[in-house]
């Protein structure tokens, strides 16, 4: 197994793809971000995305703008720091 393969398998072991991709989609989007949009972009179930969003909101990584019905999702400063750190590992 090559060193690059080893690094990828370590990242897979300790870092799940979907939570990282969720943060990345929110950060990289130039449009308002909604849960359904994230679900489509990272090919993941809507229910799982909503669960991740709730957890990340409780952790202070994301916050919501907008009405209760249509929530626009944004990264907090803490969320941006976590994303930067995870990007460096990848």
Backbone atoms as SQL, in Angstrom:
CREATE TABLE atoms (id INTEGER PRIMARY KEY, chain TEXT, resi INTEGER, resn TEXT, atom TEXT, x REAL, y REAL, z REAL);
INSERT INTO atoms VALUES
  (1, 'A', 1, 'UNK', 'N', 0.849, -1.176, 0.000),
  (2, 'A', 1, 'UNK', 'CA', 0.000, 0.000, 0.000),
  (3, 'A', 1, 'UNK', 'C', 0.895, 1.239, 0.000),
  (4, 'A', 2, 'UNK', 'N', 0.655, 2.144, -0.938),
  (5, 'A', 2, 'UNK', 'CA', 1.436, 3.373, -1.051),
  (6, 'A', 2, 'UNK', 'C', 1.098, 4.321, 0.089),
  (7, 'A', 3, 'UNK', 'N', 1.979, 5.276, 0.312),
  (8, 'A', 3, 'UNK', 'CA', 1.780, 6.246, 1.390),
  (9, 'A', 3, 'UNK', 'C', 0.491, 7.038, 1.184),
  (10, 'A', 4, 'UNK', 'N', 0.214, 7.454, -0.065),
  (11, 'A', 4, 'UNK', 'CA', -1.014, 8.203, -0.342),
  (12, 'A', 4, 'UNK', 'C', -2.252, 7.380, -0.026),
  (13, 'A', 5, 'UNK', 'N', -2.229, 6.089, -0.360),
  (14, 'A', 5, 'UNK', 'CA', -3.355, 5.205, -0.048),
  (15, 'A', 5, 'UNK', 'C', -3.532, 5.087, 1.456),
  (16, 'A', 6, 'UNK', 'N', -2.422, 5.014, 2.162),
  (17, 'A', 6, 'UNK', 'CA', -2.465, 4.912, 3.619),
  (18, 'A', 6, 'UNK', 'C', -3.092, 6.165, 4.227),
  (19, 'A', 7, 'UNK', 'N', -2.713, 7.331, 3.718),
  (20, 'A', 7, 'UNK', 'CA', -3.253, 8.595, 4.216),
  (21, 'A', 7, 'UNK', 'C', -4.759, 8.667, 3.961),
  (22, 'A', 8, 'UNK', 'N', -5.183, 8.238, 2.764),
  (23, 'A', 8, 'UNK', 'CA', -6.609, 8.259, 2.442),
  (24, 'A', 8, 'UNK', 'C', -7.395, 7.337, 3.358),
  (25, 'A', 9, 'UNK', 'N', -6.848, 6.168, 3.644),
  (26, 'A', 9, 'UNK', 'CA', -7.575, 5.234, 4.506),
  (27, 'A', 9, 'UNK', 'C', -7.639, 5.745, 5.944),
  (28, 'A', 10, 'UNK', 'N', -6.612, 6.429, 6.394),
  (29, 'A', 10, 'UNK', 'CA', -6.630, 7.028, 7.738),
  (30, 'A', 10, 'UNK', 'C', -7.699, 8.112, 7.809),
  (31, 'A', 11, 'UNK', 'N', -7.767, 8.954, 6.776),
  (32, 'A', 11, 'UNK', 'CA', -8.794, 9.997, 6.740),
  (33, 'A', 11, 'UNK', 'C', -10.184, 9.383, 6.735),
  (34, 'A', 12, 'UNK', 'N', -10.384, 8.327, 5.963),
  (35, 'A', 12, 'UNK', 'CA', -11.683, 7.646, 5.922),
  (36, 'A', 12, 'UNK', 'C', -12.036, 7.066, 7.282),
  (37, 'A', 13, 'UNK', 'N', -11.022, 6.540, 7.970),
  (38, 'A', 13, 'UNK', 'CA', -11.255, 5.930, 9.267),
  (39, 'A', 13, 'UNK', 'C', -11.704, 6.959, 10.296),
  (40, 'A', 14, 'UNK', 'N', -11.043, 8.089, 10.348),
  (41, 'A', 14, 'UNK', 'CA', -11.317, 9.072, 11.392),
  (42, 'A', 14, 'UNK', 'C', -12.248, 10.202, 10.952),
  (43, 'A', 15, 'UNK', 'N', -12.347, 10.436, 9.668),
  (44, 'A', 15, 'UNK', 'CA', -13.182, 11.529, 9.172),
  (45, 'A', 15, 'UNK', 'C', -14.244, 10.990, 8.227),
  (46, 'A', 16, 'UNK', 'N', -15.480, 11.247, 8.514),
  (47, 'A', 16, 'UNK', 'CA', -16.556, 10.843, 7.611),
  (48, 'A', 16, 'UNK', 'C', -16.700, 11.897, 6.523),
  (49, 'A', 17, 'UNK', 'N', -16.968, 11.463, 5.330),
  (50, 'A', 17, 'UNK', 'CA', -17.037, 12.372, 4.183),
  (51, 'A', 17, 'UNK', 'C', -18.197, 13.354, 4.247),
  (52, 'A', 18, 'UNK', 'N', -19.373, 12.878, 4.585),
  (53, 'A', 18, 'UNK', 'CA', -20.577, 13.709, 4.478),
  (54, 'A', 18, 'UNK', 'C', -20.562, 14.945, 5.387),
  (55, 'A', 19, 'UNK', 'N', -20.182, 14.851, 6.662),
  (56, 'A', 19, 'UNK', 'CA', -20.139, 16.074, 7.474),
  (57, 'A', 19, 'UNK', 'C', -19.139, 17.102, 6.930),
  (58, 'A', 20, 'UNK', 'N', -17.992, 16.615, 6.455),
  (59, 'A', 20, 'UNK', 'CA', -16.999, 17.513, 5.858),
  (60, 'A', 20, 'UNK', 'C', -17.570, 18.165, 4.606),
  (61, 'A', 21, 'UNK', 'N', -18.191, 17.373, 3.738),
  (62, 'A', 21, 'UNK', 'CA', -18.764, 17.906, 2.505),
  (63, 'A', 21, 'UNK', 'C', -19.883, 18.899, 2.795),
  (64, 'A', 22, 'UNK', 'N', -20.658, 18.646, 3.840),
  (65, 'A', 22, 'UNK', 'CA', -21.712, 19.567, 4.227),
  (66, 'A', 22, 'UNK', 'C', -21.123, 20.947, 4.541),
  (67, 'A', 23, 'UNK', 'N', -20.079, 20.976, 5.354),
  (68, 'A', 23, 'UNK', 'CA', -19.425, 22.250, 5.684),
  (69, 'A', 23, 'UNK', 'C', -18.855, 22.907, 4.430),
  (70, 'A', 24, 'UNK', 'N', -18.266, 22.107, 3.569),
  (71, 'A', 24, 'UNK', 'CA', -17.647, 22.622, 2.349),
  (72, 'A', 24, 'UNK', 'C', -18.688, 23.231, 1.412),
  (73, 'A', 25, 'UNK', 'N', -19.832, 22.570, 1.252),
  (74, 'A', 25, 'UNK', 'CA', -20.900, 23.093, 0.391),
  (75, 'A', 25, 'UNK', 'C', -21.397, 24.429, 0.932),
  (76, 'A', 26, 'UNK', 'N', -21.600, 24.518, 2.234),
  (77, 'A', 26, 'UNK', 'CA', -22.068, 25.773, 2.833),
  (78, 'A', 26, 'UNK', 'C', -21.047, 26.877, 2.593),
  (79, 'A', 27, 'UNK', 'N', -19.789, 26.566, 2.797),
  (80, 'A', 27, 'UNK', 'CA', -18.726, 27.564, 2.655),
  (81, 'A', 27, 'UNK', 'C', -18.542, 28.010, 1.203),
  (82, 'A', 28, 'UNK', 'N', -18.608, 27.079, 0.261),
  (83, 'A', 28, 'UNK', 'CA', -18.287, 27.380, -1.132),
  (84, 'A', 28, 'UNK', 'C', -19.447, 27.962, -1.937),
  (85, 'A', 29, 'UNK', 'N', -20.662, 27.844, -1.431),
  (86, 'A', 29, 'UNK', 'CA', -21.831, 28.285, -2.185),
  (87, 'A', 29, 'UNK', 'C', -21.906, 29.793, -2.283),
  (88, 'A', 30, 'UNK', 'N', -22.286, 30.263, -3.456),
  (89, 'A', 30, 'UNK', 'CA', -22.472, 31.698, -3.674),
  (90, 'A', 30, 'UNK', 'C', -23.955, 32.078, -3.589),
  (91, 'A', 31, 'UNK', 'N', -24.802, 31.072, -3.359),
  (92, 'A', 31, 'UNK', 'CA', -26.235, 31.279, -3.228),
  (93, 'A', 31, 'UNK', 'C', -26.656, 30.907, -1.813),
  (94, 'A', 32, 'UNK', 'N', -27.867, 31.310, -1.403),
  (95, 'A', 32, 'UNK', 'CA', -28.363, 30.842, -0.100),
  (96, 'A', 32, 'UNK', 'C', -28.393, 29.313, -0.062),
  (97, 'A', 33, 'UNK', 'N', -28.028, 28.749, 1.073),
  (98, 'A', 33, 'UNK', 'CA', -27.921, 27.292, 1.204),
  (99, 'A', 33, 'UNK', 'C', -29.067, 26.761, 2.061),
  (100, 'A', 34, 'UNK', 'N', -29.737, 25.746, 1.533),
  (101, 'A', 34, 'UNK', 'CA', -30.832, 25.076, 2.223),
  (102, 'A', 34, 'UNK', 'C', -30.490, 23.598, 2.360),
  (103, 'A', 35, 'UNK', 'N', -31.136, 22.927, 3.295),
  (104, 'A', 35, 'UNK', 'CA', -30.864, 21.506, 3.541),
  (105, 'A', 35, 'UNK', 'C', -31.099, 20.658, 2.294),
  (106, 'A', 36, 'UNK', 'N', -32.166, 20.915, 1.570),
  (107, 'A', 36, 'UNK', 'CA', -32.467, 20.130, 0.367),
  (108, 'A', 36, 'UNK', 'C', -31.367, 20.279, -0.681),
  (109, 'A', 37, 'UNK', 'N', -30.835, 21.484, -0.814),
  (110, 'A', 37, 'UNK', 'CA', -29.757, 21.723, -1.769),
  (111, 'A', 37, 'UNK', 'C', -28.509, 20.925, -1.387),
  (112, 'A', 38, 'UNK', 'N', -28.173, 20.929, -0.098),
  (113, 'A', 38, 'UNK', 'CA', -27.010, 20.179, 0.378),
  (114, 'A', 38, 'UNK', 'C', -27.203, 18.693, 0.105),
  (115, 'A', 39, 'UNK', 'N', -28.397, 18.208, 0.391),
  (116, 'A', 39, 'UNK', 'CA', -28.724, 16.805, 0.175),
  (117, 'A', 39, 'UNK', 'C', -28.473, 16.390, -1.270),
  (118, 'A', 40, 'UNK', 'N', -28.892, 17.212, -2.212),
  (119, 'A', 40, 'UNK', 'CA', -28.701, 16.907, -3.630),
  (120, 'A', 40, 'UNK', 'C', -27.230, 16.998, -4.028),
  (121, 'A', 41, 'UNK', 'N', -26.535, 18.023, -3.546),
  (122, 'A', 41, 'UNK', 'CA', -25.135, 18.233, -3.951),
  (123, 'A', 41, 'UNK', 'C', -24.211, 17.126, -3.478),
  (124, 'A', 42, 'UNK', 'N', -24.448, 16.605, -2.273),
  (125, 'A', 42, 'UNK', 'CA', -23.529, 15.585, -1.759),
  (126, 'A', 42, 'UNK', 'C', -24.126, 14.181, -1.812),
  (127, 'A', 43, 'UNK', 'N', -25.247, 14.052, -2.519),
  (128, 'A', 43, 'UNK', 'CA', -25.889, 12.753, -2.742),
  (129, 'A', 43, 'UNK', 'C', -26.097, 11.998, -1.430),
  (130, 'A', 44, 'UNK', 'N', -26.909, 12.587, -0.589),
  (131, 'A', 44, 'UNK', 'CA', -27.170, 12.033, 0.737),
  (132, 'A', 44, 'UNK', 'C', -28.639, 12.266, 1.074),
  (133, 'A', 45, 'UNK', 'N', -29.193, 11.434, 1.921),
  (134, 'A', 45, 'UNK', 'CA', -30.612, 11.582, 2.241),
  (135, 'A', 45, 'UNK', 'C', -30.878, 12.900, 2.980),
  (136, 'A', 46, 'UNK', 'N', -32.044, 13.447, 2.717),
  (137, 'A', 46, 'UNK', 'CA', -32.460, 14.698, 3.351),
  (138, 'A', 46, 'UNK', 'C', -32.511, 14.535, 4.869),
  (139, 'A', 47, 'UNK', 'N', -33.027, 13.395, 5.335),
  (140, 'A', 47, 'UNK', 'CA', -33.147, 13.148, 6.781),
  (141, 'A', 47, 'UNK', 'C', -31.776, 13.166, 7.458),
  (142, 'A', 48, 'UNK', 'N', -30.788, 12.554, 6.829),
  (143, 'A', 48, 'UNK', 'CA', -29.441, 12.529, 7.404),
  (144, 'A', 48, 'UNK', 'C', -28.845, 13.937, 7.433),
  (145, 'A', 49, 'UNK', 'N', -29.056, 14.701, 6.381),
  (146, 'A', 49, 'UNK', 'CA', -28.542, 16.079, 6.338),
  (147, 'A', 49, 'UNK', 'C', -29.174, 16.916, 7.442),
  (148, 'A', 50, 'UNK', 'N', -30.476, 16.778, 7.642),
  (149, 'A', 50, 'UNK', 'CA', -31.160, 17.532, 8.701),
  (150, 'A', 50, 'UNK', 'C', -30.594, 17.154, 10.066),
  (151, 'A', 51, 'UNK', 'N', -30.331, 15.872, 10.278),
  (152, 'A', 51, 'UNK', 'CA', -29.733, 15.423, 11.548),
  (153, 'A', 51, 'UNK', 'C', -28.353, 16.037, 11.748),
  (154, 'A', 52, 'UNK', 'N', -27.524, 16.032, 10.696),
  (155, 'A', 52, 'UNK', 'CA', -26.193, 16.642, 10.789),
  (156, 'A', 52, 'UNK', 'C', -26.283, 18.142, 11.066),
  (157, 'A', 53, 'UNK', 'N', -27.212, 18.801, 10.395),
  (158, 'A', 53, 'UNK', 'CA', -27.382, 20.249, 10.576),
  (159, 'A', 53, 'UNK', 'C', -27.770, 20.569, 12.013),
  (160, 'A', 54, 'UNK', 'N', -28.681, 19.791, 12.574),
  (161, 'A', 54, 'UNK', 'CA', -29.086, 20.010, 13.967),
  (162, 'A', 54, 'UNK', 'C', -27.902, 19.823, 14.918),
  (163, 'A', 55, 'UNK', 'N', -27.115, 18.762, 14.695),
  (164, 'A', 55, 'UNK', 'CA', -25.945, 18.518, 15.549),
  (165, 'A', 55, 'UNK', 'C', -24.931, 19.649, 15.430),
  (166, 'A', 56, 'UNK', 'N', -24.672, 20.072, 14.202),
  (167, 'A', 56, 'UNK', 'CA', -23.691, 21.138, 13.977),
  (168, 'A', 56, 'UNK', 'C', -24.170, 22.465, 14.534),
  (169, 'A', 57, 'UNK', 'N', -25.470, 22.694, 14.510),
  (170, 'A', 57, 'UNK', 'CA', -26.025, 23.905, 15.092),
  (171, 'A', 57, 'UNK', 'C', -25.821, 23.905, 16.607),
  (172, 'A', 58, 'UNK', 'N', -26.071, 22.765, 17.253),
  (173, 'A', 58, 'UNK', 'CA', -25.857, 22.653, 18.703),
  (174, 'A', 58, 'UNK', 'C', -24.392, 22.835, 19.068),
  (175, 'A', 59, 'UNK', 'N', -23.496, 22.412, 18.183),
  (176, 'A', 59, 'UNK', 'CA', -22.051, 22.547, 18.425),
  (177, 'A', 59, 'UNK', 'C', -21.544, 23.953, 18.131),
  (178, 'A', 60, 'UNK', 'N', -22.400, 24.790, 17.543),
  (179, 'A', 60, 'UNK', 'CA', -21.989, 26.155, 17.226),
  (180, 'A', 60, 'UNK', 'C', -21.192, 26.268, 15.938),
  (181, 'A', 61, 'UNK', 'N', -21.353, 25.300, 15.022),
  (182, 'A', 61, 'UNK', 'CA', -20.622, 25.334, 13.755),
  (183, 'A', 61, 'UNK', 'C', -21.400, 26.035, 12.647),
  (184, 'A', 62, 'UNK', 'N', -22.725, 26.023, 12.766),
  (185, 'A', 62, 'UNK', 'CA', -23.575, 26.689, 11.777),
  (186, 'A', 62, 'UNK', 'C', -24.669, 27.471, 12.491),
  (187, 'A', 63, 'UNK', 'N', -25.272, 28.390, 11.766),
  (188, 'A', 63, 'UNK', 'CA', -26.423, 29.127, 12.284),
  (189, 'A', 63, 'UNK', 'C', -27.419, 29.331, 11.149),
  (190, 'A', 64, 'UNK', 'N', -28.640, 29.706, 11.504),
  (191, 'A', 64, 'UNK', 'CA', -29.711, 29.852, 10.527),
  (192, 'A', 64, 'UNK', 'C', -30.108, 31.307, 10.362),
  (193, 'A', 65, 'UNK', 'N', -30.414, 31.668, 9.128),
  (194, 'A', 65, 'UNK', 'CA', -31.039, 32.949, 8.792),
  (195, 'A', 65, 'UNK', 'C', -32.378, 32.639, 8.151),
  (196, 'A', 66, 'UNK', 'N', -33.295, 33.561, 8.227),
  (197, 'A', 66, 'UNK', 'CA', -34.564, 33.382, 7.538),
  (198, 'A', 66, 'UNK', 'C', -35.665, 32.934, 8.465),
  (199, 'A', 67, 'UNK', 'N', -36.804, 32.674, 7.854),
  (200, 'A', 67, 'UNK', 'CA', -37.980, 32.277, 8.627),
  (201, 'A', 67, 'UNK', 'C', -37.845, 30.836, 9.102),
  (202, 'A', 68, 'UNK', 'N', -38.796, 30.422, 9.919),
  (203, 'A', 68, 'UNK', 'CA', -38.784, 29.051, 10.419),
  (204, 'A', 68, 'UNK', 'C', -39.009, 28.035, 9.300),
  (205, 'A', 69, 'UNK', 'N', -39.736, 28.448, 8.265),
  (206, 'A', 69, 'UNK', 'CA', -40.053, 27.510, 7.191),
  (207, 'A', 69, 'UNK', 'C', -38.851, 27.305, 6.257),
  (208, 'A', 70, 'UNK', 'N', -38.237, 28.362, 5.793),
  (209, 'A', 70, 'UNK', 'CA', -37.080, 28.281, 4.895),
  (210, 'A', 70, 'UNK', 'C', -35.867, 28.812, 5.634),
  (211, 'A', 71, 'UNK', 'N', -35.036, 27.910, 6.124),
  (212, 'A', 71, 'UNK', 'CA', -33.860, 28.312, 6.881),
  (213, 'A', 71, 'UNK', 'C', -32.627, 28.325, 5.980),
  (214, 'A', 72, 'UNK', 'N', -31.993, 29.477, 5.894),
  (215, 'A', 72, 'UNK', 'CA', -30.738, 29.605, 5.163),
  (216, 'A', 72, 'UNK', 'C', -29.626, 29.236, 6.137),
  (217, 'A', 73, 'UNK', 'N', -28.744, 28.358, 5.707),
  (218, 'A', 73, 'UNK', 'CA', -27.693, 27.827, 6.583),
  (219, 'A', 73, 'UNK', 'C', -26.369, 28.540, 6.298),
  (220, 'A', 74, 'UNK', 'N', -25.711, 28.983, 7.362),
  (221, 'A', 74, 'UNK', 'CA', -24.422, 29.670, 7.259),
  (222, 'A', 74, 'UNK', 'C', -23.432, 29.068, 8.244),
  (223, 'A', 75, 'UNK', 'N', -22.149, 29.234, 7.956),
  (224, 'A', 75, 'UNK', 'CA', -21.100, 28.793, 8.880),
  (225, 'A', 75, 'UNK', 'C', -20.796, 29.878, 9.895),
  (226, 'A', 76, 'UNK', 'N', -20.547, 29.488, 11.119),
  (227, 'A', 76, 'UNK', 'CA', -20.059, 30.416, 12.133),
  (228, 'A', 76, 'UNK', 'C', -18.540, 30.508, 11.978),
  (229, 'A', 77, 'UNK', 'N', -17.921, 31.379, 12.734),
  (230, 'A', 77, 'UNK', 'CA', -16.457, 31.474, 12.718),
  (231, 'A', 77, 'UNK', 'C', -15.843, 30.143, 13.151),
  (232, 'A', 78, 'UNK', 'N', -16.434, 29.522, 14.158),
  (233, 'A', 78, 'UNK', 'CA', -15.953, 28.225, 14.626),
  (234, 'A', 78, 'UNK', 'C', -16.070, 27.183, 13.516),
  (235, 'A', 79, 'UNK', 'N', -17.172, 27.199, 12.781),
  (236, 'A', 79, 'UNK', 'CA', -17.372, 26.278, 11.665),
  (237, 'A', 79, 'UNK', 'C', -16.335, 26.484, 10.573),
  (238, 'A', 80, 'UNK', 'N', -16.002, 27.747, 10.309),
  (239, 'A', 80, 'UNK', 'CA', -14.978, 28.048, 9.298),
  (240, 'A', 80, 'UNK', 'C', -13.604, 27.550, 9.744),
  (241, 'A', 81, 'UNK', 'N', -13.304, 27.681, 11.025),
  (242, 'A', 81, 'UNK', 'CA', -12.025, 27.189, 11.549),
  (243, 'A', 81, 'UNK', 'C', -11.931, 25.673, 11.436),
  (244, 'A', 82, 'UNK', 'N', -13.023, 24.992, 11.787),
  (245, 'A', 82, 'UNK', 'CA', -13.057, 23.529, 11.696),
  (246, 'A', 82, 'UNK', 'C', -12.872, 23.096, 10.244),
  (247, 'A', 83, 'UNK', 'N', -13.556, 23.745, 9.318),
  (248, 'A', 83, 'UNK', 'CA', -13.435, 23.417, 7.902),
  (249, 'A', 83, 'UNK', 'C', -12.007, 23.627, 7.418),
  (250, 'A', 84, 'UNK', 'N', -11.403, 24.720, 7.817),
  (251, 'A', 84, 'UNK', 'CA', -10.011, 24.986, 7.415),
  (252, 'A', 84, 'UNK', 'C', -9.083, 23.900, 7.941),
  (253, 'A', 85, 'UNK', 'N', -9.268, 23.525, 9.185),
  (254, 'A', 85, 'UNK', 'CA', -8.447, 22.471, 9.789),
  (255, 'A', 85, 'UNK', 'C', -8.623, 21.145, 9.060),
  (256, 'A', 86, 'UNK', 'N', -9.877, 20.765, 8.787),
  (257, 'A', 86, 'UNK', 'CA', -10.148, 19.511, 8.102),
  (258, 'A', 86, 'UNK', 'C', -9.620, 19.529, 6.671),
  (259, 'A', 87, 'UNK', 'N', -9.665, 20.684, 6.031),
  (260, 'A', 87, 'UNK', 'CA', -9.133, 20.807, 4.672),
  (261, 'A', 87, 'UNK', 'C', -7.631, 20.586, 4.640),
  (262, 'A', 88, 'UNK', 'N', -6.961, 21.037, 5.678),
  (263, 'A', 88, 'UNK', 'CA', -5.513, 20.858, 5.757),
  (264, 'A', 88, 'UNK', 'C', -5.146, 19.389, 5.964),
  (265, 'A', 89, 'UNK', 'N', -5.979, 18.652, 6.678),
  (266, 'A', 89, 'UNK', 'CA', -5.730, 17.237, 6.918),
  (267, 'A', 89, 'UNK', 'C', -5.916, 16.440, 5.635),
  (268, 'A', 90, 'UNK', 'N', -6.940, 16.802, 4.884),
  (269, 'A', 90, 'UNK', 'CA', -7.296, 16.066, 3.683),
  (270, 'A', 90, 'UNK', 'C', -6.221, 16.125, 2.693);
